[in-house]
Amino acid sequence: MRKCIISMPSYTYAIKAQRLLASRGIECMLRRNEHSSVEGCGYSLDVNGNCSEIKEILADYSIPFKSLRNEVE
């Protein structure tokens, strides 16, 4: 299964993204990063799915993010 890791610019945007994705039936988990200075505000979302799909959804609702990367479980 593919997992998309999304680094967020703020805790507020992380929560907004989590709620938006959950409302669309996309499973995601908010987590605190150990190295917050490297990855934005220190929060990211682990999302089950493809980053390109997630990127489009976030862009449609003007929710900014620092970076996205796919990982395979």
LUMDREN-215357 format. One record per atom (N, C-alpha, C, O): residue number from 0; atom name; z, y, x. Coordinates in nm, 4 decimals. Each point is the difference from the previous one (the first is absolute). Layout:
<rs>
NUM,CA,Z,Y,X .
...
</rs>
This chain:
<rs>
0,N,0.0000,-0.1183,0.0837 .
0,CA,0.0000,0.1183,-0.0837 .
0,C,0.0000,0.1239,0.0877 .
0,O,0.0640,0.0042,0.1051 .
1,N,-0.1374,0.0968,-0.1508 .
1,CA,-0.0055,0.1264,0.0726 .
1,C,0.1145,0.0900,-0.0413 .
1,O,0.0400,0.0039,-0.1164 .
2,N,0.0114,0.0677,0.2135 .
2,CA,0.1047,0.0978,-0.0258 .
2,C,-0.0439,0.1310,0.0633 .
2,O,-0.0536,0.0021,0.1108 .
3,N,0.0770,0.1070,-0.1824 .
3,CA,-0.0325,0.1336,0.0495 .
3,C,0.1305,0.0734,0.0266 .
3,O,0.0863,0.0083,-0.0873 .
4,N,-0.0722,0.0446,0.2072 .
4,CA,0.1172,0.0787,0.0379 .
4,C,-0.0416,0.1475,-0.0042 .
4,O,-0.0941,0.0406,0.0682 .
5,N,0.1650,0.0390,-0.1491 .
5,CA,-0.0341,0.1409,-0.0163 .
5,C,0.1161,0.0852,0.0505 .
5,O,0.1096,-0.0052,-0.0558 .
6,N,-0.1327,0.0826,0.1597 .
6,CA,0.1005,0.0942,0.0507 .
6,C,-0.0104,0.1280,-0.0815 .
6,O,-0.1086,0.0553,-0.0173 .
7,N,0.2218,-0.0093,-0.0323 .
7,CA,0.0012,0.1141,-0.0903 .
7,C,0.0526,0.1264,0.0693 .
7,O,0.0810,-0.0095,0.0922 .
8,N,-0.1271,0.1290,-0.1365 .
8,CA,0.0455,0.1247,0.0615 .
8,C,0.1377,0.0456,-0.0478 .
8,O,0.0642,0.0818,0.0659 .
9,N,-0.0179,-0.1339,-0.1802 .
9,CA,0.1320,0.0369,-0.0498 .
9,C,0.0535,-0.1091,-0.0923 .
9,O,-0.0753,-0.0819,-0.0527 .
10,N,0.2059,0.0831,0.0349 .
10,CA,0.0634,-0.0961,-0.0908 .
10,C,-0.0505,0.0217,-0.1431 .
10,O,-0.0226,-0.0964,-0.0732 .
11,N,0.0050,0.2216,0.0338 .
11,CA,-0.0469,0.0322,-0.1349 .
11,C,-0.1374,-0.0598,-0.0264 .
11,O,-0.0223,-0.0596,-0.1054 .
12,N,-0.0706,0.0747,0.2004 .
12,CA,-0.1330,-0.0575,-0.0178 .
12,C,0.0041,-0.1532,0.0029 .
12,O,-0.0791,-0.0657,-0.0677 .
13,N,0.1697,0.0100,0.1448 .
13,CA,0.0149,-0.1460,0.0030 .
13,C,0.0404,-0.0522,-0.1375 .
13,O,-0.0536,-0.1006,-0.0466 .
14,N,0.1480,0.1684,-0.0184 .
14,CA,0.0444,-0.0394,-0.1338 .
14,C,-0.1130,0.0181,-0.1019 .
14,O,-0.0220,-0.0868,-0.0845 .
15,N,-0.0489,0.1988,0.0927 .
15,CA,-0.1118,0.0242,-0.0922 .
15,C,-0.1070,-0.1077,0.0145 .
15,O,-0.0515,-0.0509,-0.0995 .
16,N,0.0185,0.0166,0.2231 .
16,CA,-0.1009,-0.1039,0.0247 .
16,C,0.0475,-0.1349,-0.0524 .
16,O,-0.0767,-0.0739,-0.0618 .
17,N,0.2025,0.0426,0.0865 .
17,CA,0.0553,-0.1274,-0.0471 .
17,C,-0.0089,-0.0093,-0.1525 .
17,O,-0.0415,-0.1029,-0.0534 .
18,N,0.0795,0.2080,-0.0155 .
18,CA,-0.0044,0.0005,-0.1471 .
18,C,-0.1427,-0.0096,-0.0520 .
18,O,-0.0269,-0.0724,-0.0958 .
19,N,-0.0648,0.1457,0.1592 .
19,CA,-0.1402,-0.0044,-0.0411 .
19,C,-0.0567,-0.1408,0.0153 .
19,O,-0.0612,-0.0533,-0.0926 .
20,N,0.0817,-0.0063,0.2091 .
20,CA,-0.0541,-0.1339,0.0253 .
20,C,0.0636,-0.1031,-0.0930 .
20,O,-0.0691,-0.0880,-0.0513 .
21,N,0.1995,0.0983,0.0296 .
21,CA,0.0684,-0.0928,-0.0907 .
21,C,-0.0547,0.0126,-0.1420 .
21,O,-0.0135,-0.1002,-0.0702 .
22,N,-0.0181,0.2222,0.0276 .
22,CA,-0.0540,0.0207,-0.1349 .
22,C,-0.1378,-0.0636,-0.0164 .
22,O,-0.0439,-0.0267,-0.1119 .
23,N,-0.0232,0.0028,0.2233 .
23,CA,-0.1311,-0.0650,-0.0019 .
23,C,0.0102,-0.1499,0.0271 .
23,O,-0.1013,-0.0682,0.0158 .
24,N,0.2242,0.0178,-0.0106 .
24,CA,0.0213,-0.1435,0.0201 .
24,C,-0.0129,-0.0453,0.1444 .
24,O,-0.0171,-0.1189,0.0267 .
25,N,0.0252,0.2132,0.0668 .
25,CA,-0.0114,-0.0326,0.1422 .
25,C,0.1402,-0.0087,0.0586 .
25,O,0.0750,0.0976,-0.0001 .
26,N,-0.0414,-0.2147,0.0494 .
26,CA,0.1332,-0.0226,0.0561 .
26,C,0.0158,0.0738,0.1325 .
26,O,-0.0851,-0.0106,0.0884 .
27,N,0.1945,0.0856,-0.0753 .
27,CA,0.0267,0.0709,0.1240 .
27,C,0.1497,0.0153,0.0201 .
27,O,0.0782,-0.0048,-0.0949 .
28,N,-0.0399,0.0235,0.2214 .
28,CA,0.1400,0.0125,0.0350 .
28,C,0.0170,0.1196,0.0945 .
28,O,-0.0717,0.0124,0.0992 .
29,N,0.1662,0.0738,-0.1309 .
29,CA,0.0331,0.1139,0.0845 .
29,C,0.0946,-0.0476,0.1095 .
29,O,0.0960,-0.0723,-0.0267 .
30,N,-0.1238,0.1134,0.1501 .
30,CA,0.0905,-0.0388,0.1087 .
30,C,0.0191,0.1155,0.0963 .
30,O,-0.0860,0.0868,0.0152 .
31,N,0.2012,-0.0887,0.0488 .
31,CA,0.0344,0.1003,0.1012 .
31,C,-0.0505,-0.0503,0.1347 .
31,O,0.0256,-0.1144,0.0377 .
32,N,-0.0975,0.2000,0.0347 .
32,CA,-0.0495,-0.0364,0.1332 .
32,C,0.1086,0.0228,0.1038 .
32,O,0.0820,0.0908,-0.0132 .
33,N,-0.0823,-0.1726,0.1148 .
33,CA,0.0973,0.0155,0.1091 .
33,C,-0.0326,0.1205,0.0875 .
33,O,0.0906,0.0672,0.0492 .
34,N,-0.2185,-0.0398,-0.0297 .
34,CA,-0.0436,0.1077,0.0893 .
34,C,-0.0648,0.1103,-0.0821 .
34,O,-0.1226,0.0113,-0.0023 .
35,N,0.2028,0.0698,-0.0648 .
35,CA,-0.0532,0.0998,-0.0924 .
35,C,-0.0831,0.1082,0.0686 .
35,O,-0.0912,0.0538,-0.0628 .
36,N,0.1182,-0.0201,0.1868 .
36,CA,-0.0766,0.1059,0.0668 .
36,C,-0.1450,-0.0412,0.0222 .
36,O,-0.0877,0.0861,0.0075 .
37,N,0.0613,-0.2144,0.0029 .
37,CA,-0.1358,-0.0491,0.0217 .
37,C,-0.0756,-0.0132,-0.1315 .
37,O,-0.1204,0.0253,-0.0043 .
38,N,0.1875,-0.0637,-0.1015 .
38,CA,-0.0660,-0.0352,-0.1254 .
38,C,0.0276,0.1010,-0.1114 .
38,O,0.0197,-0.0413,-0.1143 .
39,N,-0.0173,0.1688,0.1418 .
39,CA,0.0186,0.0983,-0.1051 .
39,C,0.1457,0.0196,-0.0363 .
39,O,0.0844,0.0197,0.0874 .
40,N,-0.0547,-0.0253,-0.2166 .
40,CA,0.1340,0.0320,-0.0499 .
40,C,0.0999,-0.1125,0.0214 .
40,O,0.1204,0.0209,-0.0145 .
41,N,-0.1679,-0.1379,0.0481 .
41,CA,0.0906,-0.1119,0.0189 .
41,C,-0.0066,-0.1006,-0.1130 .
41,O,0.0749,-0.0977,0.0000 .
42,N,-0.1641,0.1198,-0.0977 .
42,CA,-0.0174,-0.0943,-0.1103 .
42,C,-0.1444,-0.0453,-0.0071 .
42,O,-0.0930,0.0759,0.0275 .
43,N,0.0770,-0.2009,-0.0649 .
43,CA,-0.1335,-0.0528,-0.0218 .
43,C,0.0039,-0.0940,-0.1194 .
43,O,0.1066,-0.0399,-0.0469 .
44,N,-0.2258,0.0056,-0.0011 .
44,CA,-0.0136,-0.0939,-0.1096 .
44,C,-0.0710,-0.1242,0.0506 .
44,O,-0.1014,0.0094,0.0692 .
45,N,0.1542,-0.1245,-0.1035 .
45,CA,-0.0668,-0.1274,0.0243 .
45,C,-0.0642,-0.0389,-0.1321 .
45,O,0.0696,-0.0232,-0.0988 .
46,N,-0.2021,0.0159,0.0969 .
46,CA,-0.0734,-0.0230,-0.1238 .
46,C,-0.0817,-0.1278,0.0126 .
46,O,-0.0692,-0.0211,0.0996 .
47,N,0.0779,-0.0632,-0.2008 .
47,CA,-0.0844,-0.1191,-0.0037 .
47,C,-0.1371,0.0427,-0.0490 .
47,O,-0.0174,0.0325,-0.1174 .
48,N,-0.0803,-0.0325,0.2080 .
48,CA,-0.1349,0.0407,-0.0363 .
48,C,-0.0757,0.0562,0.1183 .
48,O,0.0489,0.0028,0.1130 .
49,N,-0.1686,0.0414,-0.1423 .
49,CA,-0.0914,0.0522,0.1003 .
49,C,0.0198,0.1509,0.0146 .
49,O,0.0092,0.0711,-0.1001 .
50,N,-0.0027,-0.0226,0.2226 .
50,CA,0.0238,0.1426,0.0254 .
50,C,-0.1085,0.0897,-0.0590 .
50,O,0.0304,0.1110,-0.0437 .
51,N,-0.1548,-0.1555,0.0412 .
51,CA,-0.1061,0.0867,-0.0533 .
51,C,0.0205,0.0263,-0.1491 .
51,O,-0.0245,0.1113,-0.0464 .
52,N,0.0683,-0.2104,-0.0283 .
52,CA,0.0296,0.0180,-0.1426 .
52,C,0.1190,0.0940,-0.0189 .
52,O,-0.0032,0.0890,-0.0850 .
53,N,0.1078,-0.1094,0.1649 .
53,CA,0.1206,0.0814,-0.0091 .
53,C,-0.0317,0.1451,0.0372 .
53,O,0.0488,0.0929,-0.0644 .
54,N,-0.1298,-0.0739,0.1674 .
54,CA,-0.0387,0.1340,0.0454 .
54,C,-0.0696,0.0764,-0.1123 .
54,O,0.0273,0.1183,-0.0200 .
55,N,-0.1168,-0.1844,-0.0536 .
55,CA,-0.0716,0.0635,-0.1106 .
55,C,0.0955,0.0423,-0.1111 .
55,O,-0.0125,0.1097,-0.0545 .
56,N,0.1076,-0.1961,0.0209 .
56,CA,0.0959,0.0310,-0.1060 .
56,C,0.0835,0.1213,0.0390 .
56,O,0.0170,0.0919,-0.0801 .
57,N,0.0351,-0.0910,0.2023 .
57,CA,0.0822,0.1125,0.0449 .
57,C,-0.0814,0.1298,0.0037 .
57,O,0.0505,0.1060,-0.0371 .
58,N,-0.1746,-0.1141,0.0812 .
58,CA,-0.0867,0.1188,0.0052 .
58,C,-0.0290,0.0525,-0.1405 .
58,O,-0.0013,0.1213,-0.0209 .
59,N,-0.0216,-0.2098,-0.0751 .
59,CA,-0.0272,0.0418,-0.1383 .
59,C,0.1155,0.0804,-0.0587 .
59,O,-0.0217,0.0865,-0.0849 .
60,N,0.1445,-0.1143,0.1293 .
60,CA,0.1179,0.0687,-0.0516 .
60,C,0.0589,0.0999,0.1011 .
60,O,0.1127,0.0467,-0.0167 .
61,N,-0.1892,-0.0150,0.1204 .
61,CA,0.0379,0.1000,0.1014 .
61,C,0.1369,-0.0279,0.0632 .
61,O,0.0796,0.0915,0.0212 .
62,N,-0.0541,-0.2187,0.0083 .
62,CA,0.1236,-0.0372,0.0693 .
62,C,-0.0344,-0.0202,0.1477 .
62,O,-0.0721,-0.0936,0.0346 .
63,N,0.1237,0.1814,0.0527 .
63,CA,-0.0330,-0.0110,0.1424 .
63,C,0.0750,-0.1137,0.0682 .
63,O,0.1040,-0.0456,-0.0476 .
64,N,-0.1588,0.0012,0.1598 .
64,CA,0.0633,-0.1026,0.0828 .
64,C,-0.0362,0.0272,0.1440 .
64,O,-0.0992,0.0674,0.0280 .
65,N,0.1796,-0.1200,0.0645 .
65,CA,-0.0248,0.0189,0.1438 .
65,C,-0.1041,-0.0982,0.0513 .
65,O,-0.0954,0.0394,0.0670 .
66,N,0.1136,-0.1678,-0.0985 .
66,CA,-0.0929,-0.1018,0.0469 .
66,C,0.0074,-0.1232,-0.0881 .
66,O,0.0974,-0.0214,-0.0722 .
67,N,-0.2023,-0.0591,0.0795 .
67,CA,-0.0059,-0.1285,-0.0678 .
67,C,-0.0455,-0.1043,0.1009 .
67,O,-0.0825,0.0287,0.0867 .
68,N,0.1355,-0.1481,-0.0979 .
68,CA,-0.0483,-0.1097,0.0859 .
68,C,0.0171,-0.1315,-0.0752 .
68,O,0.1001,-0.0224,-0.0681 .
69,N,-0.2001,-0.0635,0.0821 .
69,CA,0.0046,-0.1320,-0.0617 .
69,C,0.0666,-0.0990,0.0935 .
69,O,-0.0190,0.0050,0.1215 .
70,N,0.0967,-0.0944,-0.1788 .
70,CA,0.0565,-0.1129,0.0727 .
70,C,-0.0261,-0.1258,-0.0823 .
70,O,-0.0033,0.0052,-0.1230 .
71,N,-0.0149,-0.1160,0.1900 .
71,CA,-0.0208,-0.1262,-0.0690 .
71,C,0.1270,-0.0813,0.0150 .
71,O,0.0515,-0.0195,0.1101 .
72,N,-0.0019,-0.0282,-0.2254 .
72,CA,0.1233,-0.0807,0.0033 .
72,C,-0.0328,-0.1450,0.0240 .
72,O,0.0903,-0.0835,0.0062 .
</rs>
